[in-house]
């Protein structure tokens, strides 16, 4: 028997390992199984070169659990180790330069395993004692037994192991007994090892016989040794790709498209990426790309390996050029990772462009499930825009599709305003904004349907890309003002009448929480609606952006801004003006005109004086004039309020506009319904 201390100058490295990697302690199984696979692959290589003359036999890696004993055993039939090799690779190499190692990686938990042979020592994160039984493939070799209880001390002696290869027995610590449970181990194997290139078996397959589950003689192999991405694309059919997708994501809808990656220069990369159907909620679809290194699972957080918008893709990337244990700083600085990211974005762009060109009809049919992904790419990756602008589509309210260039050519003749700006009209809801859409169609205009999660920031971005263009939602203003062709028509009412009309409507507008209303008078033609409710394009966009962009929360707290536009050409509005109580209002208007004139004279006389230099008499004169003006304004407001209350048509027109925009609710809606019944009696 040989006893000794592991080649390390620190007192005890094992508590350090456990402390650093506690949050990821389950990866011990990945490390140990990966070592077993490596040993098996090395034996296959030696056999292929004629350096191993024996029979390979069954190379399945066996994993066994004993809940009663609290042990977990991983057994391979690979190259095995002699006593000298075990001493070299386990006792010495693992901890050469251990002090430098500890200093270098003390703050980087992700970088520990995989360096200095520590993959094996991850076993001590879950085990209080580890045993190795190994027999080398070399002719005449003797089996060796190594054991260590988590301290630097170990023992090593010959043993009676008859079969080539290595068994590692973990005596699980009290707080890690769950790893002796079959279901737990199967869960971890499915996560980390489901595509390893050597068969991995956990016991035997079972079947139901006479009402009970019984074991068969067939090994329960839990991995697929030749996953789809390792095969040549020419040997695969569409159904093969769809089947593999269902295996990866059993509950997902069928993918739209896929890309088979296969490159060996200037880096090695294989994989299959799928375009899922993304209808809404970007975050739900993230982290579905699985990163592998030589078929060993690394992570499903690939945001530093592919551009952010590509994290919405699903599938598998396998690259030996990305190590098993990657740190964020490594990913951000490594040249290969940057090349991989650029390559994948180019492949995605090229594939989409290819599909668009080869079968545009199919591409259009899948656009609604694809657009969120493409829009995210347009917004987040400047380089992607130049490529995607060729196949990114607009969809109009009729369900027709256009490329950006096609749509510009379609509308430029009719939808260019008097200043030469091309106006893209759009709706975010065909049903709610139906009448606004119809008003645009009546003018011969085209309306886009932009109802996606990212369409608000998208239109702002496109405005910066398109030359002399702007996007306007159809309910953002009257159709005449959305695309003004002339300087506009004059209102046939006097300025006083327009002001009285607007204030009469203001007096009748109900209070709606977090909504602010303004009233304006515009000529829109007799055929147009008498009252149109429009929403400020700028403020609406800012509020929508605040919901998805950090730092804009204050916009979300501001009230929604609406304008009641009264059609000065409509008979109903003209009638309201004709019936204004001029006998009451004219004396008030005359008095206000006189008081305002007096106020101007006073301000002119006092313009060179500071407020503190005014005499008491001058201050009193100001005060008396202001109070008189306020009294007349109040009198005017009360008169218009009384008039509005006597005219059910005013309240009804307001309610119709609110109802059209989904803003008439509760008591106000009930009053409207009762009033409507009175009208038809």
C-alpha positions as CSV (number, residue, x, y, z in Angstrom):
1,X,0.0,0.0,0.0
2,X,1.1,3.5,-0.8
3,X,0.2,6.5,1.3
4,X,0.9,10.1,0.7
5,X,-0.2,13.7,0.3
6,X,-1.6,15.1,-2.8
7,X,0.8,17.5,-4.4
8,X,-0.5,20.7,-3.0
9,X,0.9,23.4,-0.6
10,X,-2.3,24.6,0.8
11,X,-3.7,22.9,3.9
12,X,-6.9,21.6,2.2
13,X,-8.2,22.6,-1.2
14,X,-11.4,20.7,-1.0
15,X,-13.4,23.1,1.1
16,X,-12.2,25.8,-1.3
17,X,-13.6,23.9,-4.3
18,X,-16.9,23.3,-2.5
19,X,-17.2,26.9,-1.4
20,X,-16.5,28.3,-4.9
21,X,-18.7,25.9,-6.8
22,X,-21.5,25.2,-4.4
23,X,-24.2,26.8,-6.5
24,X,-23.2,24.6,-9.4
25,X,-22.3,21.5,-7.5
26,X,-24.5,19.3,-9.7
27,X,-21.9,19.6,-12.6
28,X,-19.7,17.1,-10.9
29,X,-21.7,14.4,-12.8
30,X,-21.0,16.1,-16.1
31,X,-17.2,16.3,-15.2
32,X,-17.0,12.6,-14.2
33,X,-19.0,11.3,-17.1
34,X,-17.0,13.5,-19.5
35,X,-13.8,12.0,-18.2
36,X,-15.2,8.5,-18.7
37,X,-16.1,9.4,-22.3
38,X,-12.6,10.8,-22.9
39,X,-11.1,7.6,-21.6
40,X,-13.4,5.6,-24.0
41,X,-12.7,7.8,-27.0
42,X,-8.9,7.5,-26.4
43,X,-9.2,3.7,-26.5
44,X,-11.1,3.9,-29.7
45,X,-8.4,6.1,-31.2
46,X,-5.7,3.7,-30.1
47,X,-7.6,0.8,-31.6
48,X,-8.0,2.7,-34.9
49,X,-4.3,3.3,-35.1
50,X,-3.5,-0.4,-34.3
51,X,-1.9,0.6,-30.9
52,X,-4.5,-1.4,-29.0
53,X,-4.8,-5.0,-30.2
54,X,-7.5,-6.2,-27.8
55,X,-11.3,-6.4,-28.3
56,X,-13.1,-3.2,-27.6
57,X,-16.3,-5.0,-26.6
58,X,-19.1,-3.1,-25.1
59,X,-18.0,0.4,-24.3
60,X,-21.2,1.5,-22.6
61,X,-20.5,3.7,-19.5
62,X,-22.5,2.3,-16.5
63,X,-23.9,4.5,-13.7
64,X,-25.1,2.8,-10.6
65,X,-26.7,4.2,-7.4
66,X,-27.1,2.6,-4.0
67,X,-29.5,4.6,-1.8
68,X,-28.9,2.4,1.2
69,X,-25.1,2.7,1.1
70,X,-25.3,6.3,-0.1
71,X,-23.0,5.7,-3.1
72,X,-22.9,6.7,-6.8
73,X,-20.6,4.8,-9.1
74,X,-19.5,5.7,-12.7
75,X,-17.8,2.9,-14.6
76,X,-16.2,3.0,-18.0
77,X,-14.3,0.4,-20.2
78,X,-11.8,3.0,-21.6
79,X,-8.0,3.1,-21.4
80,X,-7.8,2.8,-17.6
81,X,-4.8,3.9,-15.6
82,X,-1.7,2.3,-14.1
83,X,-0.6,3.1,-10.6
84,X,2.1,5.5,-12.1
85,X,-0.5,7.2,-14.3
86,X,-3.0,7.6,-11.5
87,X,-0.3,9.1,-9.3
88,X,0.7,11.5,-12.1
89,X,-2.7,12.6,-13.2
90,X,-4.6,12.5,-9.9
91,X,-2.0,13.2,-7.2
92,X,0.4,15.6,-8.9
93,X,-0.7,17.2,-12.1
94,X,-4.0,18.3,-10.7
95,X,-2.4,20.6,-8.2
96,X,0.8,21.7,-9.8
97,X,1.0,25.5,-9.2
98,X,-1.9,25.3,-6.8
99,X,-1.1,28.5,-5.0
100,X,-1.1,30.4,-8.3
101,X,-4.3,28.7,-9.3
102,X,-6.1,29.7,-6.1
103,X,-5.0,33.3,-6.4
104,X,-6.0,33.5,-10.0
105,X,-9.4,32.0,-9.7
106,X,-10.5,33.0,-6.2
107,X,-13.1,35.4,-7.6
108,X,-14.2,33.4,-10.7
109,X,-16.3,30.4,-9.8
110,X,-17.0,29.6,-13.5
111,X,-13.3,29.2,-14.3
112,X,-12.2,26.7,-11.7
113,X,-13.3,23.3,-13.0
114,X,-11.5,22.4,-16.2
115,X,-8.2,23.8,-15.1
116,X,-5.3,21.9,-13.6
117,X,-7.2,18.6,-13.7
118,X,-9.8,19.7,-11.3
119,X,-12.7,18.0,-13.3
120,X,-12.2,14.9,-11.3
121,X,-12.0,16.7,-8.0
122,X,-15.4,18.2,-8.5
123,X,-16.5,14.9,-7.0
124,X,-15.6,16.3,-3.6
125,X,-18.3,18.8,-3.9
126,X,-20.8,16.1,-3.1
127,X,-18.7,13.2,-1.7
128,X,-17.1,12.8,1.7
129,X,-14.9,10.0,0.3
130,X,-14.0,9.0,-3.3
131,X,-12.5,5.7,-4.5
132,X,-11.0,4.9,-7.9
133,X,-10.6,1.4,-9.1
134,X,-8.7,1.3,-12.4
135,X,-7.1,-1.3,-14.7
136,X,-5.1,0.0,-17.7
137,X,-5.5,-1.3,-21.2
138,X,-1.8,-2.0,-21.3
139,X,-0.8,-5.6,-21.4
140,X,0.3,-7.0,-18.1
141,X,-1.0,-4.0,-16.1
142,X,-2.1,-4.4,-12.6
143,X,-5.3,-3.0,-11.2
144,X,-5.0,-0.1,-8.7
145,X,-7.3,1.2,-5.9
146,X,-7.0,4.9,-4.9
147,X,-9.0,6.4,-2.0
148,X,-9.2,9.9,-0.4
149,X,-11.5,11.3,2.2
150,X,-11.4,15.0,1.1
151,X,-8.2,15.8,2.9
152,X,-4.8,16.0,1.1
153,X,-4.0,12.5,2.3
154,X,-4.7,9.5,0.0
155,X,-4.0,5.8,-0.1
156,X,-3.2,3.7,-3.2
157,X,-2.8,0.0,-3.5
158,X,-3.2,-2.9,-5.9
159,X,-6.6,-4.5,-6.2
160,X,-8.4,-7.4,-7.9
161,X,-10.4,-5.5,-10.6
162,X,-10.6,-7.8,-13.6
163,X,-12.2,-5.6,-16.3
164,X,-10.3,-2.9,-18.2
165,X,-11.3,0.7,-17.5
166,X,-12.1,2.8,-14.4
167,X,-14.8,2.9,-11.7
168,X,-15.2,5.9,-9.6
169,X,-17.2,5.4,-6.4
170,X,-18.6,8.5,-4.6
171,X,-19.5,8.0,-0.9
172,X,-22.0,10.9,-0.9
173,X,-21.9,13.5,1.9
174,X,-24.9,13.7,4.2
175,X,-26.3,16.8,2.5
176,X,-25.9,15.3,-1.0
177,X,-27.7,11.9,-0.6
178,X,-30.2,13.0,-3.3
179,X,-27.5,12.0,-5.9
180,X,-28.0,8.4,-4.9
181,X,-31.6,8.6,-6.2
182,X,-32.2,7.3,-9.7
183,X,-34.6,10.0,-10.8
184,X,-32.2,12.7,-9.8
185,X,-29.3,11.2,-11.7
186,X,-31.5,10.7,-14.8
187,X,-32.5,14.3,-14.6
188,X,-28.8,15.4,-14.6
189,X,-27.8,13.0,-17.3
190,X,-30.6,14.3,-19.5
191,X,-29.5,17.9,-18.9
192,X,-25.7,17.5,-19.3
193,X,-25.0,14.2,-21.0
194,X,-28.0,13.4,-23.3
195,X,-25.9,13.7,-26.5
196,X,-22.5,12.4,-25.4
197,X,-20.9,10.2,-28.1
198,X,-20.5,7.1,-25.9
199,X,-23.6,5.1,-24.7
200,X,-24.4,5.8,-21.0
201,X,-26.6,3.3,-19.2
202,X,-28.4,3.6,-15.9
203,X,-29.5,0.1,-14.9
204,X,-31.7,-2.0,-17.2
205,X,-34.8,-1.0,-19.2
206,X,-38.1,-2.0,-17.5
207,X,-41.5,-3.2,-18.9
208,X,-44.9,-3.9,-17.4
209,X,-45.6,-7.5,-16.9
210,X,-48.7,-8.9,-15.1
211,X,-49.5,-5.6,-13.6
212,X,-46.0,-4.8,-12.3
213,X,-42.8,-3.2,-13.6
214,X,-40.0,-5.7,-14.2
215,X,-36.4,-5.3,-15.4
216,X,-35.3,-6.6,-18.9
217,X,-31.8,-7.6,-20.0
218,X,-31.5,-4.5,-22.2
219,X,-29.3,-1.7,-20.8
220,X,-31.2,1.5,-20.1
221,X,-29.2,3.8,-22.4
222,X,-30.1,7.4,-21.7
223,X,-28.3,9.3,-24.4
224,X,-28.3,9.7,-28.2
225,X,-24.7,9.2,-29.3
226,X,-25.3,10.5,-32.8
227,X,-27.5,13.6,-32.5
228,X,-28.8,15.3,-35.6
229,X,-26.3,18.1,-35.7
230,X,-23.4,15.6,-36.0
231,X,-24.8,14.2,-39.3
232,X,-24.4,15.6,-42.8
233,X,-27.3,17.8,-43.9
234,X,-27.5,15.9,-47.2
235,X,-28.5,12.7,-45.3
236,X,-31.4,14.4,-43.4
237,X,-35.0,15.1,-44.4
238,X,-37.4,17.8,-43.1
239,X,-39.0,15.3,-40.8
240,X,-35.7,14.5,-39.2
241,X,-35.2,18.2,-38.2
242,X,-38.8,18.4,-36.9
243,X,-38.4,15.2,-34.9
244,X,-35.3,16.5,-33.3
245,X,-37.0,19.8,-32.4
246,X,-39.8,17.9,-30.8
247,X,-37.2,16.0,-28.7
248,X,-35.6,19.2,-27.6
249,X,-38.9,21.1,-27.0
250,X,-41.8,18.7,-26.5
251,X,-44.4,21.4,-25.8
252,X,-43.4,23.9,-28.5
253,X,-45.2,24.6,-31.8
254,X,-43.6,23.4,-35.0
255,X,-40.7,25.6,-36.0
256,X,-40.9,27.9,-39.0
257,X,-37.4,27.3,-40.5
258,X,-34.0,25.9,-39.4
259,X,-30.4,26.3,-40.2
260,X,-27.8,23.5,-40.1
261,X,-24.4,25.0,-39.1
262,X,-21.2,23.3,-40.1
263,X,-17.9,25.1,-40.3
264,X,-14.3,24.0,-39.5
265,X,-12.4,27.2,-40.4
266,X,-11.4,29.6,-38.9
267,X,-13.1,27.9,-35.9
268,X,-15.0,24.7,-35.4
269,X,-18.8,24.9,-35.1
270,X,-21.7,22.6,-35.7
271,X,-25.3,22.8,-34.7
272,X,-28.9,23.3,-35.8
273,X,-30.8,26.5,-35.1
274,X,-34.6,26.8,-35.4
275,X,-36.8,29.8,-35.9
276,X,-39.7,29.3,-33.4
277,X,-43.1,30.9,-33.8
278,X,-42.8,34.0,-31.6
279,X,-46.2,35.7,-31.1
280,X,-45.5,37.8,-28.0
281,X,-43.4,38.1,-24.9
282,X,-39.7,38.0,-25.9
283,X,-38.5,36.8,-22.5
284,X,-40.5,33.6,-22.6
285,X,-38.6,32.5,-25.7
286,X,-35.1,33.3,-24.5
287,X,-32.4,30.8,-23.4
288,X,-33.6,28.0,-25.6
289,X,-30.3,27.6,-27.4
290,X,-28.2,24.9,-25.8
291,X,-24.4,25.2,-26.0
292,X,-22.3,22.1,-26.2
293,X,-18.6,21.4,-26.3
294,X,-17.9,18.1,-28.1
295,X,-21.5,17.0,-27.3
296,X,-21.1,17.9,-23.6
297,X,-23.7,20.4,-22.4
298,X,-22.2,23.7,-21.2
299,X,-25.1,26.2,-20.8
300,X,-28.3,27.5,-22.2
301,X,-27.4,31.1,-21.5
302,X,-25.7,32.1,-24.8
303,X,-26.2,35.8,-24.7
304,X,-22.5,36.5,-24.9
305,X,-22.0,33.9,-27.7
306,X,-24.6,35.0,-30.1
307,X,-26.1,38.5,-30.7
308,X,-28.9,39.3,-28.3
309,X,-31.7,39.0,-30.7
310,X,-30.5,35.5,-31.8
311,X,-31.1,34.3,-28.2
312,X,-34.7,34.0,-29.4
313,X,-33.7,31.1,-31.6
314,X,-34.0,27.5,-30.4
315,X,-31.6,24.7,-31.0
316,X,-28.1,23.5,-30.5
317,X,-24.6,25.0,-31.0
318,X,-21.6,22.7,-30.5
319,X,-18.0,24.1,-30.6
320,X,-14.8,22.7,-29.1
321,X,-13.4,26.2,-29.4
322,X,-15.6,27.3,-26.4
323,X,-14.4,25.6,-23.2
324,X,-16.7,23.7,-20.9
325,X,-16.4,26.3,-18.1
326,X,-16.7,29.7,-19.6
327,X,-16.6,33.0,-17.7
328,X,-18.4,36.2,-18.8
329,X,-15.1,38.0,-19.2
330,X,-13.7,35.2,-21.4
331,X,-16.7,35.3,-23.7
332,X,-16.5,39.1,-24.1
333,X,-12.8,39.1,-25.0
334,X,-12.2,35.8,-26.9
335,X,-11.6,36.3,-30.6
336,X,-13.2,32.9,-31.6
337,X,-16.4,33.8,-29.7
338,X,-16.7,37.1,-31.6
339,X,-16.1,35.3,-34.9
340,X,-18.7,32.7,-34.0
341,X,-21.2,35.4,-33.2
342,X,-20.6,37.2,-36.5
343,X,-20.8,33.9,-38.4
344,X,-24.1,32.9,-36.9
345,X,-25.7,36.3,-37.6
346,X,-24.6,36.1,-41.2
347,X,-25.9,32.5,-41.6
348,X,-29.3,33.5,-40.1
349,X,-29.5,36.5,-42.5
350,X,-28.5,34.5,-45.5
351,X,-30.9,31.7,-44.7
352,X,-33.9,34.1,-44.3
353,X,-33.0,35.9,-47.5
354,X,-32.7,32.5,-49.3
355,X,-36.1,31.4,-48.0
356,X,-37.7,34.7,-49.0
357,X,-36.3,34.5,-52.5
358,X,-37.0,30.8,-53.1
359,X,-40.6,30.8,-51.8
360,X,-41.9,34.2,-51.0
361,X,-45.5,33.0,-50.5
362,X,-44.4,30.5,-47.8
363,X,-42.3,33.3,-46.2
364,X,-45.2,35.6,-46.1
365,X,-47.5,33.0,-44.6
366,X,-44.9,32.6,-41.7
367,X,-44.2,36.3,-41.3
368,X,-46.5,36.8,-38.3
369,X,-44.6,34.2,-36.4
370,X,-41.3,35.5,-37.6
371,X,-41.6,39.3,-37.4
372,X,-41.0,39.8,-33.7
373,X,-37.6,38.1,-34.1
374,X,-36.7,40.1,-37.2
375,X,-37.8,43.4,-35.6
376,X,-35.8,42.7,-32.5
377,X,-32.8,42.1,-34.8
378,X,-33.4,45.4,-36.7
379,X,-33.6,47.3,-33.4
380,X,-30.6,45.7,-31.6
381,X,-28.0,45.0,-34.3
382,X,-27.1,47.8,-36.7
383,X,-25.3,45.3,-39.0
384,X,-28.4,43.1,-39.2
385,X,-30.5,46.0,-40.6
386,X,-28.5,46.2,-43.8
387,X,-29.1,42.5,-44.5
388,X,-32.7,42.2,-43.2
389,X,-34.0,45.3,-45.1
390,X,-34.1,43.0,-48.2
391,X,-36.6,40.6,-46.7
392,X,-38.3,42.4,-43.8
393,X,-41.9,43.0,-44.7
394,X,-44.7,45.4,-44.1
395,X,-48.3,44.0,-43.9
396,X,-51.2,46.3,-44.8
397,X,-54.7,46.1,-43.4
398,X,-55.8,44.1,-46.4
399,X,-53.3,41.3,-45.6
400,X,-50.9,42.1,-48.5
401,X,-47.2,42.0,-47.9
402,X,-44.5,44.4,-49.2
403,X,-40.8,44.9,-48.8
404,X,-39.7,48.3,-47.6
405,X,-38.8,49.4,-51.1
406,X,-42.0,48.0,-52.6
407,X,-44.2,49.9,-50.1
408,X,-42.4,53.2,-50.5
409,X,-42.9,53.0,-54.3
410,X,-46.6,52.1,-53.7
411,X,-47.5,55.1,-51.6
412,X,-45.1,57.9,-52.6
413,X,-47.5,59.4,-55.2
414,X,-50.5,59.7,-52.9
415,X,-49.0,59.9,-49.4
416,X,-46.4,62.7,-49.8
417,X,-47.5,65.8,-47.9
418,X,-47.1,69.5,-49.0
419,X,-43.6,69.6,-47.6
420,X,-42.4,66.6,-49.5
421,X,-42.5,64.2,-46.5
422,X,-43.6,60.6,-47.2
423,X,-46.3,59.6,-44.6
424,X,-46.7,56.0,-43.6
425,X,-50.1,55.6,-42.1
426,X,-50.6,52.6,-39.7
427,X,-53.0,51.1,-37.3
428,X,-52.2,49.0,-34.2
429,X,-55.8,47.6,-34.0
430,X,-57.9,47.1,-37.1
431,X,-61.1,46.8,-35.1
432,X,-60.7,49.6,-32.6
433,X,-59.4,52.0,-35.2
434,X,-61.8,50.9,-38.0
435,X,-63.4,54.3,-38.7
436,X,-60.0,56.0,-38.8
437,X,-58.8,53.4,-41.3
438,X,-61.9,54.0,-43.4
439,X,-61.3,57.7,-43.4
440,X,-57.8,57.1,-44.8
441,X,-59.1,54.6,-47.4
442,X,-61.7,57.1,-48.5
443,X,-58.8,59.4,-49.4
444,X,-57.2,56.7,-51.4
445,X,-54.5,56.0,-48.8
446,X,-52.9,52.7,-47.8
447,X,-52.7,51.8,-44.1
448,X,-50.2,49.4,-42.6
449,X,-51.0,47.0,-39.8
450,X,-48.3,47.4,-37.1
451,X,-49.7,45.5,-34.1
452,X,-46.5,43.8,-32.8
453,X,-44.8,44.1,-29.4
454,X,-41.8,46.0,-30.9
455,X,-43.6,48.1,-33.5
456,X,-43.5,51.4,-31.5
457,X,-39.7,51.5,-31.3
458,X,-39.5,50.0,-34.8
459,X,-41.3,52.9,-36.4
460,X,-39.0,55.4,-34.6
461,X,-36.0,53.5,-35.9
462,X,-37.4,53.3,-39.5
463,X,-38.0,57.1,-39.5
464,X,-34.3,57.5,-38.9
465,X,-33.5,55.1,-41.7
466,X,-36.0,56.2,-44.4
467,X,-35.3,59.4,-46.2
468,X,-37.7,62.3,-45.4
469,X,-40.4,60.0,-44.0
470,X,-42.6,59.8,-40.9
471,X,-45.0,57.2,-39.5
472,X,-48.4,58.4,-38.2
473,X,-51.0,56.2,-36.6
474,X,-54.4,56.8,-38.2
475,X,-56.0,58.0,-35.0
476,X,-53.2,60.5,-34.3
477,X,-55.0,63.3,-36.0
478,X,-57.7,64.1,-38.6
479,X,-56.8,62.5,-41.9
480,X,-56.4,66.0,-43.5
481,X,-53.8,66.9,-40.8
482,X,-52.0,63.5,-41.0
483,X,-51.1,64.2,-44.6
484,X,-51.6,67.9,-45.2
485,X,-51.7,68.7,-48.9
486,X,-52.3,72.5,-48.5
487,X,-52.0,75.1,-45.8
488,X,-55.6,74.2,-44.8
489,X,-59.0,75.8,-45.0
490,X,-60.2,78.6,-42.9
491,X,-62.9,77.9,-40.2
492,X,-66.1,79.7,-41.3
493,X,-66.9,80.6,-37.6
494,X,-65.5,83.7,-36.1
495,X,-62.7,83.3,-33.5
496,X,-65.2,84.1,-30.7
497,X,-67.6,81.5,-32.0
498,X,-64.9,78.8,-32.3
499,X,-63.7,79.6,-28.7
500,X,-67.3,79.4,-27.3
501,X,-67.9,76.2,-29.2
502,X,-64.7,74.6,-27.9
503,X,-65.4,75.7,-24.3
504,X,-69.0,74.4,-24.4
505,X,-67.7,71.0,-25.3
506,X,-64.9,71.2,-22.7
507,X,-67.6,71.9,-20.1
508,X,-69.4,68.6,-21.0
509,X,-66.4,66.3,-21.3
510,X,-66.5,63.8,-18.4
511,X,-63.4,63.2,-16.2
512,X,-61.5,60.0,-17.2
513,X,-58.7,58.9,-14.9
514,X,-55.2,59.5,-16.3
515,X,-56.6,61.0,-19.6
516,X,-56.2,64.6,-20.6
517,X,-58.5,66.2,-23.3
518,X,-58.1,69.2,-25.4
519,X,-60.7,70.7,-27.9
520,X,-60.0,72.2,-31.3
521,X,-62.2,73.3,-34.2
522,X,-61.2,72.2,-37.8
523,X,-63.0,72.2,-41.1
524,X,-63.1,68.5,-42.3
525,X,-65.9,68.5,-44.8
526,X,-69.6,67.8,-44.4
527,X,-69.2,64.0,-45.1
528,X,-66.7,63.6,-42.2
529,X,-67.7,62.8,-38.6
530,X,-68.9,65.7,-36.5
531,X,-66.4,64.9,-33.7
532,X,-63.2,63.0,-34.0
533,X,-61.1,62.0,-31.0
534,X,-57.4,61.8,-31.8
535,X,-54.4,60.8,-29.6
536,X,-51.0,62.6,-29.6
537,X,-48.6,60.5,-31.7
538,X,-45.5,61.7,-29.8
539,X,-46.9,61.2,-26.3
540,X,-48.4,57.8,-27.2
541,X,-45.1,56.6,-28.6
542,X,-43.2,57.8,-25.6
543,X,-45.6,56.0,-23.3
544,X,-45.3,52.8,-25.3
545,X,-41.5,53.0,-25.3
546,X,-41.5,53.6,-21.5
547,X,-43.0,50.1,-21.1
548,X,-40.1,48.4,-22.7
549,X,-37.1,50.8,-22.3
550,X,-35.4,51.6,-19.0
551,X,-35.1,55.2,-18.0
552,X,-38.3,56.3,-19.6
553,X,-40.6,55.4,-16.7
554,X,-41.7,59.1,-16.2
555,X,-43.5,59.0,-19.5
556,X,-45.6,56.1,-18.2
557,X,-46.8,58.2,-15.3
558,X,-48.0,61.0,-17.5
559,X,-51.7,61.2,-18.6
560,X,-52.7,60.1,-22.1
561,X,-53.2,63.1,-24.3
562,X,-56.3,63.3,-26.5
563,X,-57.9,66.0,-28.7
564,X,-61.6,66.4,-29.5
565,X,-61.6,67.8,-33.1
566,X,-64.9,69.4,-33.8
567,X,-65.8,69.4,-37.5
568,X,-66.7,73.0,-38.4
569,X,-68.3,71.8,-41.7
570,X,-70.7,69.3,-40.1
571,X,-74.4,70.4,-39.9
572,X,-74.7,69.2,-36.3
573,X,-71.8,71.3,-35.2
574,X,-73.0,74.3,-37.2
575,X,-76.4,74.0,-35.4
576,X,-74.7,74.0,-32.0
577,X,-72.9,77.2,-33.0
578,X,-76.1,78.8,-34.3
579,X,-77.9,78.1,-31.1
580,X,-75.2,79.6,-28.8
581,X,-76.8,81.8,-26.1
582,X,-75.5,85.0,-27.6
583,X,-77.8,87.2,-25.6
584,X,-76.1,86.0,-22.5
585,X,-72.6,85.6,-23.9
586,X,-72.2,88.9,-25.9
587,X,-72.3,91.2,-22.9
588,X,-69.8,89.0,-21.1
589,X,-67.5,88.9,-24.2
590,X,-67.8,92.7,-24.5
591,X,-66.9,93.1,-20.8
592,X,-64.0,90.7,-21.1
593,X,-62.7,92.5,-24.2
594,X,-62.8,95.8,-22.3
595,X,-61.2,94.4,-19.2
596,X,-58.4,92.7,-21.2
597,X,-57.8,96.0,-23.0
598,X,-57.5,97.8,-19.7
599,X,-55.1,95.0,-18.4
600,X,-52.9,95.7,-21.4
601,X,-52.8,99.4,-20.7
602,X,-51.9,98.8,-17.1
603,X,-49.1,96.3,-18.1
604,X,-47.8,98.9,-20.6
605,X,-47.7,101.6,-17.9
606,X,-45.9,99.3,-15.4
607,X,-43.6,97.5,-17.8
608,X,-40.4,99.3,-16.6
609,X,-41.2,98.7,-12.9
610,X,-40.3,95.6,-10.8
611,X,-43.1,94.1,-8.8
612,X,-41.5,95.3,-5.5
613,X,-41.4,98.9,-6.9
614,X,-45.2,99.1,-7.5
615,X,-47.1,101.5,-5.2
616,X,-49.9,100.1,-3.1
617,X,-52.4,101.9,-5.4
618,X,-50.9,100.2,-8.5
619,X,-51.0,96.8,-6.8
620,X,-54.7,97.3,-5.9
621,X,-55.5,98.4,-9.5
622,X,-53.8,95.2,-10.8
623,X,-55.7,93.0,-8.3
624,X,-59.1,94.6,-9.1
625,X,-58.6,94.2,-12.8
626,X,-57.5,90.5,-12.5
627,X,-60.4,89.7,-10.2
628,X,-62.9,91.4,-12.6
629,X,-61.4,89.4,-15.5
630,X,-61.6,86.1,-13.5
631,X,-65.2,86.9,-12.5
632,X,-66.3,87.4,-16.2
633,X,-64.5,84.2,-17.2
634,X,-66.3,82.3,-14.5
635,X,-69.6,83.9,-15.7
636,X,-68.8,82.9,-19.3
637,X,-67.8,79.3,-18.3
638,X,-71.1,78.9,-16.3
639,X,-73.1,80.2,-19.2
640,X,-71.5,77.7,-21.6
641,X,-71.8,74.9,-19.1
642,X,-75.5,75.7,-18.7
643,X,-75.9,75.8,-22.4
644,X,-74.0,72.5,-22.9
645,X,-76.2,70.8,-20.3
646,X,-79.3,72.0,-22.1
647,X,-78.0,70.5,-25.4
648,X,-78.0,66.6,-25.2
649,X,-76.4,66.6,-28.7
650,X,-73.2,67.9,-27.2
651,X,-72.9,65.2,-24.6
652,X,-74.0,62.7,-27.1
653,X,-71.3,63.7,-29.7
654,X,-68.6,63.6,-27.0
655,X,-69.8,60.2,-25.8
656,X,-69.8,58.8,-29.3
657,X,-66.2,59.9,-29.7
658,X,-65.2,58.4,-26.4
659,X,-67.1,55.2,-27.1
660,X,-65.3,54.8,-30.4
661,X,-62.0,54.8,-28.6
662,X,-63.0,52.5,-25.7
663,X,-63.0,55.4,-23.2
664,X,-66.7,55.5,-22.3
665,X,-67.3,53.3,-19.2
666,X,-69.2,53.0,-16.0
667,X,-71.7,55.7,-15.1
668,X,-70.9,57.7,-18.2
669,X,-71.7,54.7,-20.5
670,X,-75.0,54.1,-18.6
671,X,-76.0,57.8,-19.2
672,X,-75.2,57.5,-22.8
673,X,-77.3,54.4,-23.2
674,X,-80.3,56.0,-21.5
675,X,-79.9,59.1,-23.6
676,X,-79.8,57.0,-26.8
677,X,-83.0,55.3,-25.8
678,X,-84.6,58.8,-25.3
679,X,-83.5,59.8,-28.8
680,X,-85.4,56.9,-30.4
681,X,-88.6,57.1,-28.4
